[in-house]
Amino acid sequence: MKKCEAVIKGGKEQGKGSSSSSVSLKSVSYGQCQKNHAAKSGGYALDGCREFMAGGEEGTRDALKCAACGCHRNFHRREVDEADQSS
């Protein structure tokens, strides 16, 4: 699952007539599941889920649950790609 959000930062320099702004595009995806299924017994075992797939429509509770492994999205590794553009 990949999401994209834009962050616009703008400001006017004090004492000068010019203004500057920059746009930062962030692409967020969720990769491999990191949930330790053997934590109760003191071991370490992952389930092998390689990528988060939403189990439902955006805005529902099932959108935060992985359709492949059943874990919450927070157990999956978050990968953020940033692209800065200045003007």
HTML snippet that shows the backbone in 3Dmol.js (N, CA, C, O; Angstrom):
<script src="https://3Dmol.org/build/3Dmol-min.js"></script>
<div id="view" style="width:600px;height:400px;position:relative"></div>
<script>
const pdb = `
ATOM      1  N   MET A   1       0.850  -1.172   0.000  1.00  0.00           N
ATOM      2  CA  MET A   1       0.000   0.000   0.000  1.00  0.00           C
ATOM      3  C   MET A   1       0.889   1.226   0.000  1.00  0.00           C
ATOM      4  O   MET A   1       1.816   1.327   0.804  1.00  0.00           O
ATOM      5  N   LYS A   2       0.616   2.141  -0.882  1.00  0.00           N
ATOM      6  CA  LYS A   2       1.419   3.338  -1.000  1.00  0.00           C
ATOM      7  C   LYS A   2       0.530   4.556  -0.875  1.00  0.00           C
ATOM      8  O   LYS A   2      -0.519   4.629  -1.515  1.00  0.00           O
ATOM      9  N   LYS A   3       0.935   5.507  -0.063  1.00  0.00           N
ATOM     10  CA  LYS A   3       0.215   6.758   0.101  1.00  0.00           C
ATOM     11  C   LYS A   3       1.160   7.890  -0.245  1.00  0.00           C
ATOM     12  O   LYS A   3       2.379   7.754  -0.145  1.00  0.00           O
ATOM     13  N   CYS A   4       0.582   9.007  -0.654  1.00  0.00           N
ATOM     14  CA  CYS A   4       1.387  10.168  -1.001  1.00  0.00           C
ATOM     15  C   CYS A   4       0.778  11.395  -0.344  1.00  0.00           C
ATOM     16  O   CYS A   4      -0.435  11.591  -0.407  1.00  0.00           O
ATOM     17  N   GLU A   5       1.592  12.216   0.279  1.00  0.00           N
ATOM     18  CA  GLU A   5       1.109  13.448   0.882  1.00  0.00           C
ATOM     19  C   GLU A   5       2.069  14.567   0.528  1.00  0.00           C
ATOM     20  O   GLU A   5       3.269  14.343   0.371  1.00  0.00           O
ATOM     21  N   ALA A   6       1.541  15.760   0.405  1.00  0.00           N
ATOM     22  CA  ALA A   6       2.347  16.931   0.068  1.00  0.00           C
ATOM     23  C   ALA A   6       2.406  17.854   1.277  1.00  0.00           C
ATOM     24  O   ALA A   6       1.388  18.127   1.912  1.00  0.00           O
ATOM     25  N   VAL A   7       3.599  18.329   1.585  1.00  0.00           N
ATOM     26  CA  VAL A   7       3.807  19.282   2.671  1.00  0.00           C
ATOM     27  C   VAL A   7       4.366  20.550   2.047  1.00  0.00           C
ATOM     28  O   VAL A   7       5.428  20.521   1.424  1.00  0.00           O
ATOM     29  N   ILE A   8       3.658  21.665   2.210  1.00  0.00           N
ATOM     30  CA  ILE A   8       4.078  22.935   1.623  1.00  0.00           C
ATOM     31  C   ILE A   8       4.577  23.838   2.737  1.00  0.00           C
ATOM     32  O   ILE A   8       3.853  24.143   3.685  1.00  0.00           O
ATOM     33  N   LYS A   9       5.807  24.253   2.607  1.00  0.00           N
ATOM     34  CA  LYS A   9       6.409  25.151   3.582  1.00  0.00           C
ATOM     35  C   LYS A   9       6.699  26.465   2.882  1.00  0.00           C
ATOM     36  O   LYS A   9       7.366  26.491   1.847  1.00  0.00           O
ATOM     37  N   GLY A  10       6.210  27.531   3.434  1.00  0.00           N
ATOM     38  CA  GLY A  10       6.446  28.840   2.820  1.00  0.00           C
ATOM     39  C   GLY A  10       6.764  29.866   3.867  1.00  0.00           C
ATOM     40  O   GLY A  10       6.361  29.744   5.023  1.00  0.00           O
ATOM     41  N   GLY A  11       7.471  30.853   3.468  1.00  0.00           N
ATOM     42  CA  GLY A  11       7.804  31.902   4.413  1.00  0.00           C
ATOM     43  C   GLY A  11       8.299  33.125   3.692  1.00  0.00           C
ATOM     44  O   GLY A  11       8.753  33.045   2.551  1.00  0.00           O
ATOM     45  N   LYS A  12       8.215  34.239   4.343  1.00  0.00           N
ATOM     46  CA  LYS A  12       8.707  35.488   3.787  1.00  0.00           C
ATOM     47  C   LYS A  12       9.863  35.953   4.655  1.00  0.00           C
ATOM     48  O   LYS A  12       9.737  36.085   5.873  1.00  0.00           O
ATOM     49  N   GLU A  13      10.970  36.192   4.013  1.00  0.00           N
ATOM     50  CA  GLU A  13      12.137  36.656   4.748  1.00  0.00           C
ATOM     51  C   GLU A  13      11.890  38.071   5.254  1.00  0.00           C
ATOM     52  O   GLU A  13      11.390  38.923   4.520  1.00  0.00           O
ATOM     53  N   GLN A  14      12.239  38.311   6.495  1.00  0.00           N
ATOM     54  CA  GLN A  14      12.001  39.623   7.075  1.00  0.00           C
ATOM     55  C   GLN A  14      13.008  40.622   6.524  1.00  0.00           C
ATOM     56  O   GLN A  14      14.198  40.331   6.401  1.00  0.00           O
ATOM     57  N   GLY A  15      12.504  41.803   6.197  1.00  0.00           N
ATOM     58  CA  GLY A  15      13.376  42.864   5.724  1.00  0.00           C
ATOM     59  C   GLY A  15      13.631  42.821   4.233  1.00  0.00           C
ATOM     60  O   GLY A  15      14.253  43.740   3.699  1.00  0.00           O
ATOM     61  N   LYS A  16      13.184  41.812   3.552  1.00  0.00           N
ATOM     62  CA  LYS A  16      13.397  41.695   2.115  1.00  0.00           C
ATOM     63  C   LYS A  16      12.051  41.476   1.451  1.00  0.00           C
ATOM     64  O   LYS A  16      11.116  40.987   2.085  1.00  0.00           O
ATOM     65  N   GLY A  17      11.948  41.826   0.210  1.00  0.00           N
ATOM     66  CA  GLY A  17      10.687  41.732  -0.517  1.00  0.00           C
ATOM     67  C   GLY A  17      10.468  40.389  -1.184  1.00  0.00           C
ATOM     68  O   GLY A  17       9.455  40.216  -1.863  1.00  0.00           O
ATOM     69  N   SER A  18      11.353  39.447  -1.025  1.00  0.00           N
ATOM     70  CA  SER A  18      11.189  38.161  -1.704  1.00  0.00           C
ATOM     71  C   SER A  18      10.605  37.128  -0.752  1.00  0.00           C
ATOM     72  O   SER A  18      10.779  37.195   0.465  1.00  0.00           O
ATOM     73  N   SER A  19       9.920  36.189  -1.341  1.00  0.00           N
ATOM     74  CA  SER A  19       9.386  35.097  -0.541  1.00  0.00           C
ATOM     75  C   SER A  19       9.860  33.780  -1.136  1.00  0.00           C
ATOM     76  O   SER A  19      10.105  33.688  -2.338  1.00  0.00           O
ATOM     77  N   SER A  20       9.986  32.795  -0.320  1.00  0.00           N
ATOM     78  CA  SER A  20      10.424  31.486  -0.794  1.00  0.00           C
ATOM     79  C   SER A  20       9.473  30.425  -0.278  1.00  0.00           C
ATOM     80  O   SER A  20       8.907  30.549   0.808  1.00  0.00           O
ATOM     81  N   SER A  21       9.308  29.391  -1.065  1.00  0.00           N
ATOM     82  CA  SER A  21       8.469  28.281  -0.637  1.00  0.00           C
ATOM     83  C   SER A  21       9.068  26.989  -1.159  1.00  0.00           C
ATOM     84  O   SER A  21       9.764  26.977  -2.174  1.00  0.00           O
ATOM     85  N   SER A  22       8.799  25.940  -0.479  1.00  0.00           N
ATOM     86  CA  SER A  22       9.275  24.634  -0.924  1.00  0.00           C
ATOM     87  C   SER A  22       8.161  23.612  -0.735  1.00  0.00           C
ATOM     88  O   SER A  22       7.348  23.717   0.184  1.00  0.00           O
ATOM     89  N   VAL A  23       8.140  22.638  -1.610  1.00  0.00           N
ATOM     90  CA  VAL A  23       7.150  21.576  -1.555  1.00  0.00           C
ATOM     91  C   VAL A  23       7.880  20.275  -1.308  1.00  0.00           C
ATOM     92  O   VAL A  23       8.839  19.943  -2.005  1.00  0.00           O
ATOM     93  N   SER A  24       7.423  19.549  -0.323  1.00  0.00           N
ATOM     94  CA  SER A  24       8.016  18.264   0.010  1.00  0.00           C
ATOM     95  C   SER A  24       6.972  17.180  -0.221  1.00  0.00           C
ATOM     96  O   SER A  24       5.936  17.158   0.444  1.00  0.00           O
ATOM     97  N   LEU A  25       7.241  16.289  -1.153  1.00  0.00           N
ATOM     98  CA  LEU A  25       6.324  15.185  -1.436  1.00  0.00           C
ATOM     99  C   LEU A  25       6.827  13.946  -0.712  1.00  0.00           C
ATOM    100  O   LEU A  25       7.980  13.539  -0.863  1.00  0.00           O
ATOM    101  N   LYS A  26       5.942  13.360   0.072  1.00  0.00           N
ATOM    102  CA  LYS A  26       6.304  12.162   0.808  1.00  0.00           C
ATOM    103  C   LYS A  26       5.479  10.991   0.304  1.00  0.00           C
ATOM    104  O   LYS A  26       4.250  11.058   0.252  1.00  0.00           O
ATOM    105  N   SER A  27       6.151   9.940  -0.059  1.00  0.00           N
ATOM    106  CA  SER A  27       5.484   8.721  -0.480  1.00  0.00           C
ATOM    107  C   SER A  27       5.728   7.689   0.624  1.00  0.00           C
ATOM    108  O   SER A  27       6.874   7.339   0.907  1.00  0.00           O
ATOM    109  N   VAL A  28       4.651   7.205   1.244  1.00  0.00           N
ATOM    110  CA  VAL A  28       4.763   6.268   2.360  1.00  0.00           C
ATOM    111  C   VAL A  28       4.253   4.908   1.928  1.00  0.00           C
ATOM    112  O   VAL A  28       3.154   4.791   1.386  1.00  0.00           O
ATOM    113  N   SER A  29       5.049   3.884   2.167  1.00  0.00           N
ATOM    114  CA  SER A  29       4.613   2.519   1.908  1.00  0.00           C
ATOM    115  C   SER A  29       4.966   1.664   3.126  1.00  0.00           C
ATOM    116  O   SER A  29       5.830   2.032   3.922  1.00  0.00           O
ATOM    117  N   TYR A  30       4.306   0.549   3.261  1.00  0.00           N
ATOM    118  CA  TYR A  30       4.529  -0.344   4.397  1.00  0.00           C
ATOM    119  C   TYR A  30       5.016  -1.683   3.879  1.00  0.00           C
ATOM    120  O   TYR A  30       4.337  -2.339   3.089  1.00  0.00           O
ATOM    121  N   GLY A  31       6.184  -2.081   4.321  1.00  0.00           N
ATOM    122  CA  GLY A  31       6.839  -3.277   3.807  1.00  0.00           C
ATOM    123  C   GLY A  31       6.668  -4.490   4.699  1.00  0.00           C
ATOM    124  O   GLY A  31       5.562  -4.806   5.138  1.00  0.00           O
ATOM    125  N   GLN A  32       7.762  -5.157   4.959  1.00  0.00           N
ATOM    126  CA  GLN A  32       7.793  -6.442   5.657  1.00  0.00           C
ATOM    127  C   GLN A  32       7.212  -6.356   7.062  1.00  0.00           C
ATOM    128  O   GLN A  32       7.445  -5.385   7.781  1.00  0.00           O
ATOM    129  N   CYS A  33       6.452  -7.385   7.450  1.00  0.00           N
ATOM    130  CA  CYS A  33       5.863  -7.465   8.785  1.00  0.00           C
ATOM    131  C   CYS A  33       6.952  -7.785   9.808  1.00  0.00           C
ATOM    132  O   CYS A  33       7.756  -8.694   9.602  1.00  0.00           O
ATOM    133  N   GLN A  34       6.977  -7.036  10.910  1.00  0.00           N
ATOM    134  CA  GLN A  34       7.994  -7.199  11.942  1.00  0.00           C
ATOM    135  C   GLN A  34       7.440  -7.799  13.234  1.00  0.00           C
ATOM    136  O   GLN A  34       8.137  -7.816  14.248  1.00  0.00           O
ATOM    137  N   LYS A  35       6.193  -8.295  13.215  1.00  0.00           N
ATOM    138  CA  LYS A  35       5.584  -8.821  14.434  1.00  0.00           C
ATOM    139  C   LYS A  35       6.277 -10.128  14.842  1.00  0.00           C
ATOM    140  O   LYS A  35       6.426 -11.043  14.033  1.00  0.00           O
ATOM    141  N   ASN A  36       6.693 -10.195  16.096  1.00  0.00           N
ATOM    142  CA  ASN A  36       7.330 -11.382  16.646  1.00  0.00           C
ATOM    143  C   ASN A  36       6.234 -12.294  17.203  1.00  0.00           C
ATOM    144  O   ASN A  36       5.653 -12.005  18.250  1.00  0.00           O
ATOM    145  N   HIS A  37       5.958 -13.382  16.506  1.00  0.00           N
ATOM    146  CA  HIS A  37       4.885 -14.278  16.904  1.00  0.00           C
ATOM    147  C   HIS A  37       5.291 -15.239  18.033  1.00  0.00           C
ATOM    148  O   HIS A  37       4.436 -15.914  18.607  1.00  0.00           O
ATOM    149  N   ALA A  38       6.574 -15.301  18.350  1.00  0.00           N
ATOM    150  CA  ALA A  38       7.049 -16.190  19.400  1.00  0.00           C
ATOM    151  C   ALA A  38       7.513 -15.425  20.634  1.00  0.00           C
ATOM    152  O   ALA A  38       8.306 -15.948  21.415  1.00  0.00           O
ATOM    153  N   ALA A  39       7.039 -14.209  20.823  1.00  0.00           N
ATOM    154  CA  ALA A  39       7.492 -13.382  21.940  1.00  0.00           C
ATOM    155  C   ALA A  39       7.073 -13.957  23.291  1.00  0.00           C
ATOM    156  O   ALA A  39       7.817 -13.842  24.264  1.00  0.00           O
ATOM    157  N   LYS A  40       5.904 -14.570  23.364  1.00  0.00           N
ATOM    158  CA  LYS A  40       5.442 -15.139  24.643  1.00  0.00           C
ATOM    159  C   LYS A  40       6.355 -16.240  25.149  1.00  0.00           C
ATOM    160  O   LYS A  40       6.564 -16.377  26.354  1.00  0.00           O
ATOM    161  N   SER A  41       6.901 -17.025  24.227  1.00  0.00           N
ATOM    162  CA  SER A  41       7.753 -18.152  24.643  1.00  0.00           C
ATOM    163  C   SER A  41       9.229 -17.768  24.700  1.00  0.00           C
ATOM    164  O   SER A  41      10.076 -18.618  24.975  1.00  0.00           O
ATOM    165  N   GLY A  42       9.546 -16.500  24.443  1.00  0.00           N
ATOM    166  CA  GLY A  42      10.925 -16.038  24.533  1.00  0.00           C
ATOM    167  C   GLY A  42      11.714 -16.233  23.252  1.00  0.00           C
ATOM    168  O   GLY A  42      12.926 -16.022  23.243  1.00  0.00           O
ATOM    169  N   GLY A  43      11.067 -16.627  22.186  1.00  0.00           N
ATOM    170  CA  GLY A  43      11.747 -16.841  20.913  1.00  0.00           C
ATOM    171  C   GLY A  43      11.567 -15.679  19.961  1.00  0.00           C
ATOM    172  O   GLY A  43      11.098 -14.606  20.340  1.00  0.00           O
ATOM    173  N   TYR A  44      11.951 -15.915  18.710  1.00  0.00           N
ATOM    174  CA  TYR A  44      11.824 -14.896  17.681  1.00  0.00           C
ATOM    175  C   TYR A  44      11.400 -15.576  16.389  1.00  0.00           C
ATOM    176  O   TYR A  44      12.150 -16.375  15.828  1.00  0.00           O
ATOM    177  N   ALA A  45      10.198 -15.260  15.914  1.00  0.00           N
ATOM    178  CA  ALA A  45       9.694 -15.854  14.675  1.00  0.00           C
ATOM    179  C   ALA A  45       8.803 -14.852  13.953  1.00  0.00           C
ATOM    180  O   ALA A  45       7.856 -14.313  14.526  1.00  0.00           O
ATOM    181  N   LEU A  46       9.121 -14.614  12.689  1.00  0.00           N
ATOM    182  CA  LEU A  46       8.315 -13.740  11.852  1.00  0.00           C
ATOM    183  C   LEU A  46       7.417 -14.597  10.967  1.00  0.00           C
ATOM    184  O   LEU A  46       7.716 -15.767  10.727  1.00  0.00           O
ATOM    185  N   ASP A  47       6.312 -14.018  10.477  1.00  0.00           N
ATOM    186  CA  ASP A  47       5.367 -14.804   9.683  1.00  0.00           C
ATOM    187  C   ASP A  47       5.690 -14.830   8.193  1.00  0.00           C
ATOM    188  O   ASP A  47       5.111 -15.633   7.462  1.00  0.00           O
ATOM    189  N   GLY A  48       6.590 -13.981   7.727  1.00  0.00           N
ATOM    190  CA  GLY A  48       6.999 -14.004   6.325  1.00  0.00           C
ATOM    191  C   GLY A  48       6.208 -13.084   5.420  1.00  0.00           C
ATOM    192  O   GLY A  48       6.414 -13.101   4.207  1.00  0.00           O
ATOM    193  N   CYS A  49       5.311 -12.283   5.966  1.00  0.00           N
ATOM    194  CA  CYS A  49       4.539 -11.346   5.158  1.00  0.00           C
ATOM    195  C   CYS A  49       5.491 -10.273   4.630  1.00  0.00           C
ATOM    196  O   CYS A  49       6.189  -9.632   5.415  1.00  0.00           O
ATOM    197  N   ARG A  50       5.529 -10.071   3.331  1.00  0.00           N
ATOM    198  CA  ARG A  50       6.505  -9.175   2.707  1.00  0.00           C
ATOM    199  C   ARG A  50       6.009  -7.751   2.486  1.00  0.00           C
ATOM    200  O   ARG A  50       6.823  -6.833   2.393  1.00  0.00           O
ATOM    201  N   GLU A  51       4.676  -7.538   2.400  1.00  0.00           N
ATOM    202  CA  GLU A  51       4.154  -6.203   2.138  1.00  0.00           C
ATOM    203  C   GLU A  51       2.747  -6.083   2.700  1.00  0.00           C
ATOM    204  O   GLU A  51       1.961  -7.028   2.649  1.00  0.00           O
ATOM    205  N   PHE A  52       2.437  -4.897   3.243  1.00  0.00           N
ATOM    206  CA  PHE A  52       1.115  -4.630   3.792  1.00  0.00           C
ATOM    207  C   PHE A  52       0.101  -4.468   2.667  1.00  0.00           C
ATOM    208  O   PHE A  52       0.325  -3.716   1.719  1.00  0.00           O
ATOM    209  N   MET A  53      -1.005  -5.177   2.782  1.00  0.00           N
ATOM    210  CA  MET A  53      -2.132  -5.027   1.863  1.00  0.00           C
ATOM    211  C   MET A  53      -3.359  -4.747   2.712  1.00  0.00           C
ATOM    212  O   MET A  53      -3.722  -5.554   3.568  1.00  0.00           O
ATOM    213  N   ALA A  54      -3.996  -3.614   2.482  1.00  0.00           N
ATOM    214  CA  ALA A  54      -5.165  -3.226   3.273  1.00  0.00           C
ATOM    215  C   ALA A  54      -6.282  -4.248   3.104  1.00  0.00           C
ATOM    216  O   ALA A  54      -6.542  -4.727   2.000  1.00  0.00           O
ATOM    217  N   GLY A  55      -6.935  -4.573   4.211  1.00  0.00           N
ATOM    218  CA  GLY A  55      -7.997  -5.560   4.191  1.00  0.00           C
ATOM    219  C   GLY A  55      -9.364  -4.983   3.886  1.00  0.00           C
ATOM    220  O   GLY A  55     -10.332  -5.733   3.769  1.00  0.00           O
ATOM    221  N   GLY A  56      -9.469  -3.652   3.752  1.00  0.00           N
ATOM    222  CA  GLY A  56     -10.759  -3.017   3.489  1.00  0.00           C
ATOM    223  C   GLY A  56     -10.598  -1.671   2.824  1.00  0.00           C
ATOM    224  O   GLY A  56      -9.496  -1.269   2.450  1.00  0.00           O
ATOM    225  N   GLU A  57     -11.713  -0.980   2.681  1.00  0.00           N
ATOM    226  CA  GLU A  57     -11.739   0.336   2.059  1.00  0.00           C
ATOM    227  C   GLU A  57     -11.101   1.381   2.969  1.00  0.00           C
ATOM    228  O   GLU A  57     -11.111   1.240   4.192  1.00  0.00           O
ATOM    229  N   GLU A  58     -10.551   2.423   2.367  1.00  0.00           N
ATOM    230  CA  GLU A  58      -9.949   3.535   3.097  1.00  0.00           C
ATOM    231  C   GLU A  58     -10.985   4.182   4.014  1.00  0.00           C
ATOM    232  O   GLU A  58     -12.103   4.468   3.584  1.00  0.00           O
ATOM    233  N   GLY A  59     -10.621   4.411   5.266  1.00  0.00           N
ATOM    234  CA  GLY A  59     -11.525   5.031   6.228  1.00  0.00           C
ATOM    235  C   GLY A  59     -12.244   4.031   7.125  1.00  0.00           C
ATOM    236  O   GLY A  59     -12.960   4.439   8.039  1.00  0.00           O
ATOM    237  N   THR A  60     -12.072   2.737   6.889  1.00  0.00           N
ATOM    238  CA  THR A  60     -12.692   1.725   7.737  1.00  0.00           C
ATOM    239  C   THR A  60     -11.629   1.095   8.632  1.00  0.00           C
ATOM    240  O   THR A  60     -10.432   1.288   8.413  1.00  0.00           O
ATOM    241  N   ARG A  61     -12.062   0.353   9.628  1.00  0.00           N
ATOM    242  CA  ARG A  61     -11.111  -0.318  10.522  1.00  0.00           C
ATOM    243  C   ARG A  61     -10.303  -1.386   9.789  1.00  0.00           C
ATOM    244  O   ARG A  61      -9.136  -1.618  10.107  1.00  0.00           O
ATOM    245  N   ASP A  62     -10.919  -2.022   8.824  1.00  0.00           N
ATOM    246  CA  ASP A  62     -10.228  -3.073   8.082  1.00  0.00           C
ATOM    247  C   ASP A  62      -9.099  -2.536   7.204  1.00  0.00           C
ATOM    248  O   ASP A  62      -8.240  -3.304   6.771  1.00  0.00           O
ATOM    249  N   ALA A  63      -9.087  -1.231   6.936  1.00  0.00           N
ATOM    250  CA  ALA A  63      -8.018  -0.631   6.140  1.00  0.00           C
ATOM    251  C   ALA A  63      -6.689  -0.660   6.890  1.00  0.00           C
ATOM    252  O   ALA A  63      -5.633  -0.576   6.262  1.00  0.00           O
ATOM    253  N   LEU A  64      -6.715  -0.776   8.215  1.00  0.00           N
ATOM    254  CA  LEU A  64      -5.493  -0.825   9.025  1.00  0.00           C
ATOM    255  C   LEU A  64      -5.040  -2.244   9.320  1.00  0.00           C
ATOM    256  O   LEU A  64      -4.011  -2.439   9.966  1.00  0.00           O
ATOM    257  N   LYS A  65      -5.793  -3.242   8.856  1.00  0.00           N
ATOM    258  CA  LYS A  65      -5.475  -4.643   9.085  1.00  0.00           C
ATOM    259  C   LYS A  65      -4.963  -5.260   7.784  1.00  0.00           C
ATOM    260  O   LYS A  65      -5.582  -5.092   6.734  1.00  0.00           O
ATOM    261  N   CYS A  66      -3.849  -5.966   7.847  1.00  0.00           N
ATOM    262  CA  CYS A  66      -3.251  -6.575   6.662  1.00  0.00           C
ATOM    263  C   CYS A  66      -4.076  -7.778   6.215  1.00  0.00           C
ATOM    264  O   CYS A  66      -4.401  -8.655   7.016  1.00  0.00           O
ATOM    265  N   ALA A  67      -4.408  -7.808   4.933  1.00  0.00           N
ATOM    266  CA  ALA A  67      -5.191  -8.913   4.386  1.00  0.00           C
ATOM    267  C   ALA A  67      -4.363 -10.198   4.303  1.00  0.00           C
ATOM    268  O   ALA A  67      -4.923 -11.295   4.327  1.00  0.00           O
ATOM    269  N   ALA A  68      -3.042 -10.072   4.206  1.00  0.00           N
ATOM    270  CA  ALA A  68      -2.178 -11.243   4.058  1.00  0.00           C
ATOM    271  C   ALA A  68      -1.902 -11.945   5.390  1.00  0.00           C
ATOM    272  O   ALA A  68      -2.013 -13.168   5.477  1.00  0.00           O
ATOM    273  N   CYS A  69      -1.541 -11.179   6.429  1.00  0.00           N
ATOM    274  CA  CYS A  69      -1.138 -11.811   7.690  1.00  0.00           C
ATOM    275  C   CYS A  69      -2.083 -11.523   8.858  1.00  0.00           C
ATOM    276  O   CYS A  69      -2.002 -12.193   9.887  1.00  0.00           O
ATOM    277  N   GLY A  70      -2.975 -10.542   8.720  1.00  0.00           N
ATOM    278  CA  GLY A  70      -3.927 -10.226   9.783  1.00  0.00           C
ATOM    279  C   GLY A  70      -3.405  -9.292  10.848  1.00  0.00           C
ATOM    280  O   GLY A  70      -4.120  -9.002  11.808  1.00  0.00           O
ATOM    281  N   CYS A  71      -2.172  -8.805  10.711  1.00  0.00           N
ATOM    282  CA  CYS A  71      -1.574  -7.899  11.689  1.00  0.00           C
ATOM    283  C   CYS A  71      -1.990  -6.470  11.413  1.00  0.00           C
ATOM    284  O   CYS A  71      -2.405  -6.138  10.302  1.00  0.00           O
ATOM    285  N   HIS A  72      -1.876  -5.606  12.448  1.00  0.00           N
ATOM    286  CA  HIS A  72      -2.131  -4.174  12.289  1.00  0.00           C
ATOM    287  C   HIS A  72      -1.011  -3.563  11.451  1.00  0.00           C
ATOM    288  O   HIS A  72       0.108  -4.074  11.426  1.00  0.00           O
ATOM    289  N   ARG A  73      -1.324  -2.468  10.769  1.00  0.00           N
ATOM    290  CA  ARG A  73      -0.361  -1.789   9.896  1.00  0.00           C
ATOM    291  C   ARG A  73       0.889  -1.351  10.644  1.00  0.00           C
ATOM    292  O   ARG A  73       1.959  -1.287  10.038  1.00  0.00           O
ATOM    293  N   ASN A  74       0.800  -1.048  11.935  1.00  0.00           N
ATOM    294  CA  ASN A  74       1.958  -0.593  12.704  1.00  0.00           C
ATOM    295  C   ASN A  74       3.048  -1.656  12.831  1.00  0.00           C
ATOM    296  O   ASN A  74       4.200  -1.313  13.099  1.00  0.00           O
ATOM    297  N   PHE A  75       2.719  -2.928  12.648  1.00  0.00           N
ATOM    298  CA  PHE A  75       3.734  -3.977  12.715  1.00  0.00           C
ATOM    299  C   PHE A  75       4.572  -4.045  11.447  1.00  0.00           C
ATOM    300  O   PHE A  75       5.621  -4.691  11.439  1.00  0.00           O
ATOM    301  N   HIS A  76       4.137  -3.399  10.388  1.00  0.00           N
ATOM    302  CA  HIS A  76       4.866  -3.419   9.126  1.00  0.00           C
ATOM    303  C   HIS A  76       5.854  -2.269   9.069  1.00  0.00           C
ATOM    304  O   HIS A  76       5.590  -1.178   9.574  1.00  0.00           O
ATOM    305  N   ARG A  77       6.998  -2.529   8.447  1.00  0.00           N
ATOM    306  CA  ARG A  77       8.063  -1.533   8.346  1.00  0.00           C
ATOM    307  C   ARG A  77       7.603  -0.361   7.477  1.00  0.00           C
ATOM    308  O   ARG A  77       7.160  -0.550   6.345  1.00  0.00           O
ATOM    309  N   ARG A  78       7.715   0.844   8.022  1.00  0.00           N
ATOM    310  CA  ARG A  78       7.305   2.045   7.293  1.00  0.00           C
ATOM    311  C   ARG A  78       8.477   2.559   6.477  1.00  0.00           C
ATOM    312  O   ARG A  78       9.572   2.761   7.002  1.00  0.00           O
ATOM    313  N   GLU A  79       8.236   2.771   5.178  1.00  0.00           N
ATOM    314  CA  GLU A  79       9.265   3.252   4.271  1.00  0.00           C
ATOM    315  C   GLU A  79       8.798   4.581   3.684  1.00  0.00           C
ATOM    316  O   GLU A  79       7.768   4.644   3.013  1.00  0.00           O
ATOM    317  N   VAL A  80       9.573   5.652   3.945  1.00  0.00           N
ATOM    318  CA  VAL A  80       9.202   6.996   3.488  1.00  0.00           C
ATOM    319  C   VAL A  80      10.211   7.444   2.435  1.00  0.00           C
ATOM    320  O   VAL A  80      11.420   7.424   2.667  1.00  0.00           O
ATOM    321  N   ASP A  81       9.698   7.848   1.279  1.00  0.00           N
ATOM    322  CA  ASP A  81      10.522   8.421   0.212  1.00  0.00           C
ATOM    323  C   ASP A  81      10.169   9.895   0.107  1.00  0.00           C
ATOM    324  O   ASP A  81       9.011  10.243  -0.124  1.00  0.00           O
ATOM    325  N   GLU A  82      11.165  10.767   0.277  1.00  0.00           N
ATOM    326  CA  GLU A  82      10.920  12.208   0.208  1.00  0.00           C
ATOM    327  C   GLU A  82      11.550  12.795  -1.048  1.00  0.00           C
ATOM    328  O   GLU A  82      12.650  12.414  -1.449  1.00  0.00           O
ATOM    329  N   ALA A  83      10.833  13.725  -1.656  1.00  0.00           N
ATOM    330  CA  ALA A  83      11.343  14.468  -2.799  1.00  0.00           C
ATOM    331  C   ALA A  83      11.094  15.950  -2.524  1.00  0.00           C
ATOM    332  O   ALA A  83       9.943  16.374  -2.417  1.00  0.00           O
ATOM    333  N   ASP A  84      12.153  16.731  -2.410  1.00  0.00           N
ATOM    334  CA  ASP A  84      12.033  18.168  -2.128  1.00  0.00           C
ATOM    335  C   ASP A  84      12.105  18.958  -3.417  1.00  0.00           C
ATOM    336  O   ASP A  84      12.923  18.675  -4.293  1.00  0.00           O
ATOM    337  N   GLN A  85      11.232  19.959  -3.522  1.00  0.00           N
ATOM    338  CA  GLN A  85      11.245  20.879  -4.655  1.00  0.00           C
ATOM    339  C   GLN A  85      11.188  22.285  -4.092  1.00  0.00           C
ATOM    340  O   GLN A  85      10.296  22.600  -3.304  1.00  0.00           O
ATOM    341  N   SER A  86      12.119  23.128  -4.481  1.00  0.00           N
ATOM    342  CA  SER A  86      12.153  24.507  -3.996  1.00  0.00           C
ATOM    343  C   SER A  86      11.888  25.464  -5.141  1.00  0.00           C
ATOM    344  O   SER A  86      12.254  25.208  -6.288  1.00  0.00           O
ATOM    345  N   SER A  87      11.248  26.562  -4.808  1.00  0.00           N
ATOM    346  CA  SER A  87      11.013  27.599  -5.821  1.00  0.00           C
ATOM    347  C   SER A  87      11.334  28.966  -5.277  1.00  0.00           C
ATOM    348  O   SER A  87      11.196  29.961  -5.988  1.00  0.00           O
TER     349      SER A  87
END
`;
const viewer = $3Dmol.createViewer("view");
viewer.addModel(pdb, "pdb");
viewer.setStyle({}, {cartoon: {color: "spectrum"}});
viewer.zoomTo();
viewer.render();
</script>
